[in-house]
Amino acid sequence: PKKNLITSVNTGKEYNHAWSGNVKMDGEPVSRFSDLGSNDHASPAAGGPPMSLISTATPADFTCDMLEIKPYKDLECPEGYEKEHTTEVRFFTAAGVRDLTLDCCKAYDEQEAPCICMKAKW
């Protein structure tokens, strides 16, 4: 952000002026890129205007073929990983009944559905 106009300081506690309260880290609100804030409060009097915290997004460095998408029945996952459907089975079946496919999706077969290996939660 722009330094303080009087003291040329841009360090100190950051104060948010417009931000999303539901973005938190360790239970405390954090600034996202494009949030409006100022951080020249090491100076006796704030002299810089609030500025947007503009950053750039860092795209993931992988390609889809690295995901090894395969049908559920053919996928072998390494130790500590589990099979996960790329689109949840429940979107194609009746609520609470995996064996009852919805009328719109009669051709759906969860054994043939595309899956990837994901690190297990436990």
Helices and strands as residue ranges (DSSP letters): E 15-18, E 24-25, E 28-29, E 36-38, E 51-52, G 64-67, E 70-71, G 72-74, E 81-85, G 89-91, E 93-94, E 97-101, G 103-105, E 114-119
